[in-house]
Amino acid sequence: MKANLSFLDWPFFDDSHRVLAEKLEAWCVAALDDDEPADVDAACRDLVARLGAAGWLRYCVPAAYGGMHETLDVRSLALIRETLARHSGLADFAFAMQGLGSGTISLFGSDAQKQTYLPAVGRGEKIAAFALTEPESGSDVAAIETAAVATDGGWIVDGVKTYISNGGIADYYILFARTGEASGAKGLSAFLVDRGTPGLDDGERIEVIAPHPLATLRFSAMRLPGNAILGEAGRGFAQAMATLDIFRTTVGAAALGFARRALAEATGRALTRRLGGGMLADNPITQSKLAEMVLDVETSALLIYRAAWLRDVKRQRNSREAALAKLHATDSAQDVIDKAVQIFGGLGVTRGAAVERLYREIRALRIYEGASEVQKIVIARAHLAEHRR
């Protein structure tokens, strides 16, 4: 079913976004499939290289370092993730991690750090990763225990990170560790860690329901040079949150891509599946489900591109709006995909069916980069603060 790009007429976009969406759609049709690969690591390396060669990864880095825009344009990132996710969950993953795994460098790195990493990220020559989560501190970033102790001319790092996307295949990691300037969130710093650094073990892989490269990282007396730190010591929490503020909206966009694909698959099924003397689409129950799916898709798109527009055009901090977009888009995409599975019946839970793959792909998006429960806290606190003023 042909993609419906009519939403590009909304005032959130300018002509460059419309051109981007149309060109990327054509590339995806020609270059991508959504089959699950036998070798996920090799597939991700190949996707990063092809996304880089085609120029799409230029949207992940600033123009001064080979990127497309002077600063990161959230609307472009969201459009790319939505489009890629509609065609291939793994392609979306490969693109997203190049952005998330380099975003902290773009925002806070020195010129030397930016020159070393960002052009290669934009060309698809370095695979990026963002190492924040720990076994005992998932949503509670302030409780990070991995420690970086200052020594003469550098740092010694000990600790564990887990559920790290691109773990095991990344060329470098953005690592958040406790440097102890203060307790809690004020005592964290960000570091650049190249793969192969002595004391880093990234070989422990994690298998999940929708196959992606994922690993536990272990640091044992790992030595880093003094210039491995990103920005100021003690500012790691703020740096992580600033990075997530940009990319959280795009998680909602990926969920929207999954939901659009599910709606298209369900619509095609309803129009071609015979039921009694007519088609499944003639059934009022099916029509009700499709109407609910359309409503969820449309409201998610409005929330996502409003949040992106506020960041790009109004230059406003959009933590509240990004949280609204991610929460609604990921939770409602789960519902949309579940309805699609129901419309397909037994075929919907058959291994390899498009909606079955979507059913597995969507679940993680309600957890990573801030679980749905965390987004509710962000939204409620912003709402209460506004009314207390």
Buried (B, 14 or more C-beta within 10 A) or exposed (E): EEBEEEBBEEEBBEEEBBEBBBBBBEBBEEBBEBEBBEEBBEBBBBBBBBBBEBBBBBBBBBEBBBBBBEBBBBBBBBBBBBBBBBBBBBBBBBBBBBBBBBBBBBBBBEEEBBEBBBBBBBBBBBBBBBBBBBEEBBEEBEEBEBBBBBEEEBBBBBBBBBBBBBBBBBBBBBBBBBBBBEEEBBBBBBBBBBBEBEBBEBEBBBEEEBBBBBBBBBBEEBBBEEEBBBBEBBBBBBBBBBBBBBBBBBBBBBBBBBBBBBBBBBBBBBEEBEEEEEBBBEBEEBEEBBEBBEEBBEEBBBBBBBBBBBBBBEEEEBBBBBBBBBBBBBBBBBBBBBBBBBBBEEBBEEEEBBBBBBBBBBBBBBBBBBBBEBBEEBBEEBEEEEEEE
